[in-house]
Amino acid sequence: MVEPLARLAHILVGALSFVLFGILGVLLTLLVFPLLYLIPSTRSVREVRAQRILHWSFRTYRAVMTVTRCISVEVLGEERLRAPGPHLVIANHPTLLDIVILGSLMPQLDCIAKRAAWSNPFLFSVVRATGCLPNDSGPSLVEACTARLQQGRSLLIFPEGTRSPADGLQPFQRGMAHVALRADAPILPICIRCTPPTLGKGRRWWQMPTQTLRYTLEVGDPVEATLLAPPGGSRGVAVRRVSAALRDFYLKKLHYTER
């Protein structure tokens, strides 16, 4: 009897937390982000301001989730996040909350979002104000990502392009390597672990376990993409080498085996 009640209580707390997330999104959409357009500034400055506002919103949400014992977050190597940028930040993507946690740690972070977000009434204002890039633009997406880095803005890419499967990794998409080589920006790898595994691909928020979700983020040393590729080779070979080297790095760090 105690365990079902504990699970119900945990689900209710989790539900309230996700409701809060929705409320924050509505407030940003209806009240906060529209005000940014009233302040004279360039588009880039306005987007970075919006990203900082979203950062503090994510920090607030993360604090609520921590106080209610829904999650705990430990960051190893957090000082590397404060190093002068820009950086191409990459991470595995085991859970639904990864973007929230990463966004709570970095005040400025350009992101890539699904095209559907632009037709979502709750997300449209957020992705537009923060300058998110749609993920369906093919080669032009690589150019847009490269331009952001060359403007001195850090960019987050999940190389798998979607959430990771349980105890494994999806194939790495090569767009990340194209961006790293073209922008010549250092790659900042972040390994995300969640115990117990939950909120992964195909799972819903109400399937959360009764215990606290313990997130551990390990921020690695910056890596130069050109050092991962053989000198004198073609761009295609370099892209494949960079992508393979980084995926191998994650497999070893996360103690996964190739499937």
C-alpha positions, 0 to 999 in steps of 0.5 A: 500500500505504501509503495502505490501511494508513494508512486502516486505522490511522486507522479502528482509532484512530477505533474505539477512540475510539468504544469509549472513548465507549461506556465513558464512557457506561456508567461514567456510567450505572452508577456516577456518575449514580446517586450523584447521587441520594444527595446531598440536592438539588433536581432542578434542582441535580442536573441541573446537577451531572450536566451538569458531570460530562458536560462533563468527560467530553466534555472527556476524550473530546475530549482523547483524540480530539485526542491521537490526531489524529482531530480538532482543534478551533479556537474563535473568539470563545470568550470569548463562551461565558463571558459571563453567561447564560442564553443560547439557544445555536444551531448548525448540525449538520454532524457526529455529534460536534457535541454532544460538542464543544459540551458540552466547551466549556460546563459547563452546557447543557440539550439536546434529545434524540430520544425513543428515547434514553429507551429506550436502556439506554446513554443513558437514565441520561444523558438523565434525569440531565442533564434532557434534553428529548424532542423529540416533545412539541410545544407543551409542548417550547416551554414546557419550553425557555422554563422552562429559560431563565427559570430561568437555564439555558442551552439548546442547540437545533439549529434544523434538528432533525437533522444538516445535509446536505453543503454546505447547511442543512435548513429551520429549525424554528420552535420555536427562534424561539418559545422565543427570543421567549417567553423573551426570552433572547439568542441565541448563534449558533455556526457549525460547520465540519468539514474534510474534511466527514464524519460527516454525515447518512447517514454512519457513523463507519467512513467517516471520512477518513484525515486529521485532522478539523479543526473550527472553531467561530465563536461570534457576538455575542449577538442579541436575538430581538425586534430581528429581528422587526418591532414591532407584528406578530403572534407568527406573523409575528415567529417567521417573521422570526426564523427566516428572519433566523437561517437567512440569517445561517448561509447567509452565514457558511457561504457556502452558497446557498439550495436 
